[in-house]
Amino acid sequence: MVDNIKLLAAALLVVAGIAGFYLLSEMPTVVRVLAVLGGVLAAALMAGFTTPGRQFYAFSRESVTEARKVVWPTRRETMQMTGVVAVFVIVMALFLWAVDGTLLWLVKLIMGRGE
């Protein structure tokens, strides 16, 4: 129940930041944007003290750890795969162009408008 109240307060902080953007219409844009960012930052801090917020933070840390374990392809492998994809796209485009042209010719022939 306490977590729900904190999450509601966080949502209200975001709304307050957005409202501040419009209420401060006479102020410079930097001040208005800082009002929104302040509301979002305060909401993030408030949400961080809830159970779902702590779980999200732990999940984020684990995700970064897992991303560091990824073995990225070398430049040569990347260029080779890009070349394969480019050739495949060209071949497929030519094939579809040929099929489209053939079907167009057949439809014209069937409808009596063939040349």
Secondary structure, 3 states (H helix, E strand, C coil): CHHHHHHHHHHHHHHHHHHHHHHCCCCCHHHHHHHHHHHHHHHHHHHHCCHHHHHHHHHHHHHHHHHHCCCCCCHHHHHHHHHHHHHHHHHHHHHHHHHHHHHHHHHHHHCCCCC
